Amino acid sequence: MLRSFFKDGFDRGEKATHIVDPEKREEHLKRLAGAGINVQQAMDTGQLELRPWREAYLRGDRFDQDAAVALIEEILQSGAAAGYALTRLVDIWNGRCSINQA
């Protein structure tokens, strides 16, 4: 189900930012490619951005709620500033997935 959600966003030309466990990065990229997404092209054009979850949520090895919220807002706003009609922010952490759109 998520594969079709991802593919639909790329087909519509939407920005995608995925926050992933660095140890699962390559596996995640293979799943995207398996869904028919040209991963390298999407990354080269900036349509796809991958961020490691540790850099997204931790400051000094501790979760920082304010920094996490600020980062999410920045990601969603930067997509609009870059001309994307919608940004899909996907957080895949410990096998769980959360999705935000703006």
C-alpha positions as CSV (number, residue, x, y, z in Angstrom):
1,M,0.0,0.0,0.0
2,L,2.8,2.5,0.8
3,R,4.5,1.7,-2.4
4,S,1.5,3.0,-4.4
5,F,1.3,6.1,-2.1
6,F,5.0,6.8,-2.8
7,K,4.7,6.2,-6.6
8,D,1.6,8.4,-6.8
9,G,3.4,11.3,-5.3
10,F,6.4,11.0,-7.6
11,D,4.1,10.6,-10.6
12,R,2.3,13.8,-9.6
13,G,5.7,15.6,-9.3
14,E,5.4,16.1,-5.6
15,K,8.4,16.5,-3.3
16,A,9.2,13.6,-1.1
17,T,11.3,13.7,2.1
18,H,11.9,10.4,3.8
19,I,13.4,10.1,7.2
20,V,14.9,6.7,7.6
21,D,17.1,4.6,9.8
22,P,20.6,4.8,8.2
23,E,20.9,1.0,8.5
24,K,17.7,0.6,6.4
25,R,18.5,3.3,3.8
26,E,19.6,1.0,0.9
27,E,16.7,-1.3,1.6
28,H,14.3,1.7,1.5
29,L,15.8,2.9,-1.8
30,K,15.4,-0.6,-3.3
31,R,11.7,-0.6,-2.3
32,L,11.2,2.7,-4.0
33,A,12.9,1.4,-7.1
34,G,10.7,-1.7,-6.9
35,A,7.7,0.5,-7.0
36,G,8.8,1.9,-10.3
37,I,10.4,5.1,-9.0
38,N,13.5,6.4,-10.7
39,V,15.3,6.9,-7.4
40,Q,18.5,8.4,-8.8
41,Q,16.7,10.9,-11.0
42,A,14.4,11.9,-8.1
43,M,17.4,12.4,-5.8
44,D,19.4,14.3,-8.5
45,T,16.5,16.7,-9.1
46,G,15.8,17.2,-5.4
47,Q,12.3,15.6,-5.7
48,L,13.5,12.9,-3.2
49,E,15.4,13.8,-0.1
50,L,16.5,11.2,2.4
51,R,17.4,12.2,6.0
52,P,18.7,9.9,8.7
53,W,16.4,9.8,11.7
54,R,19.1,10.5,14.2
55,E,19.9,13.9,12.6
56,A,16.2,14.7,12.3
57,Y,15.2,14.1,15.9
58,L,18.1,13.9,18.2
59,R,20.3,16.6,19.6
60,G,23.2,15.3,21.6
61,D,21.7,11.8,21.6
62,R,18.5,13.1,23.2
63,F,15.1,13.6,21.5
64,D,14.4,17.3,21.1
65,Q,10.7,17.9,20.5
66,D,11.0,21.6,19.6
67,A,13.8,20.8,17.1
68,A,11.8,17.9,15.6
69,V,8.7,20.1,15.1
70,A,10.8,22.9,13.6
71,L,12.5,20.5,11.2
72,I,9.1,19.1,10.0
73,E,7.8,22.6,9.4
74,E,11.0,23.6,7.6
75,I,10.8,20.5,5.3
76,L,7.1,21.0,4.5
77,Q,7.7,24.8,3.8
78,S,10.8,24.2,1.7
79,G,8.9,22.0,-0.7
80,A,6.5,24.8,-1.4
81,A,9.3,27.4,-1.7
82,A,11.0,25.1,-4.3
83,G,7.8,25.1,-6.4
84,Y,6.3,21.8,-5.3
85,A,2.5,21.8,-5.0
86,L,2.7,19.2,-2.2
87,T,5.4,17.7,0.0
88,R,5.1,14.2,1.4
89,L,7.1,13.7,4.5
90,V,7.5,10.1,5.5
91,D,9.1,8.9,8.6
92,I,10.2,5.3,8.7
93,W,11.6,4.3,12.1
94,N,11.8,0.9,13.7
95,G,9.5,-0.5,11.1
96,R,6.8,2.1,11.7
97,C,5.7,4.7,9.3
98,S,4.1,8.1,9.8
99,I,3.1,10.4,6.9
100,N,2.6,14.2,6.8
101,Q,1.6,16.2,3.8
102,A,1.5,19.9,3.1
